[in-house]
Amino acid sequence: MNKFTYYPEGTCSVMIEVELDGDRINDVVFTGGCNGNLSGISKLIKGMKAEEVIDKLEGTTCGFKDTSCPDQLSKALRQALAQA
């Protein structure tokens, strides 16, 4: 298992902790942000390939912001894959 911590920019969440098993997501924990939505996303993507999640979430915006917690998760996953 590879654990990675990412500090998002431009979102309400302040930290994303990712655990990968190879290229599959084992766990994702958000600190801050909309707890119900983010814990739901974490459950939905568990076991999925990181690249598939990146493809689905990258570019998602939140209100007037040009990013979102899902978009920042895609960035976290990219970095985690690069370091694995």
N, C-alpha and C positions, 0 to 999 in steps of 0.2 A: 504494500500500500504506500502511495506517495501522498503526503499531506502538503498543502500549499495555502498560504494566507495572502489575501489580496485586499488592498485598501481602496475602495471605490471612490470616484470623484463625481461630484454633481448629483448625488443621490442622498436620500435620507439614511440609507444603511451606511455604516461606517467600517464594516469589515465583512469579508466573505471568506469562509474556511472551506476548502475543497479537499476531498479525499478521493483519489483515483486508484483504481485497480487496473493497471495497464492503461487502456484508453476508455475504460468504463467508469462512470461516476458511482462511487460507493456511498458518498455522503456530501451534503452541502449544508452549511450553517451560516445564516445571515445574522449580523448583530446590528440592530436598529432597523428602521424601515417598517413597512406594514407587515406585522408579524403573521397574520393569517394568510395573506397572499403569498408571502415568501416561504413560509413553512409548507404551504400547498405545492408551490413550484418545486421545492426540494424533494417532496415525496414523489411527485410526478416524474422527475428526471432520474431518480435513483435507478441504477442498472442500465441506463442508456449510454450510448457512445457519446463522448464529449463533443465530437465533430457534429453529430446530429443536433445536439442541443445548441451549439454555436450557430449553426445554420438557421435554426428556428427563432432564436432570441436576438441575434445581432441586429442592431439598428432600431430596436424597440424604444419608443420615447415615452415620457411621462409628462402629461400636461404641456406646459410651455418649455420644458427642458429638452435639450437635444440628446439626452440619454435617459436611462432608467435602471432600476436594479437588475432586471433581466439582461439588458444590454451590458451592464457592468459584469454580470456573471459570465457572459460570453467572453469578455476580455480576460477575466480571471481564468477561465478554462483554457484559453489560448496560451496564456503564460504558463499554466500548470503543465500543459502538454509539451511546451517547449523545454521545460526544465526536467521533464521525466526521462 
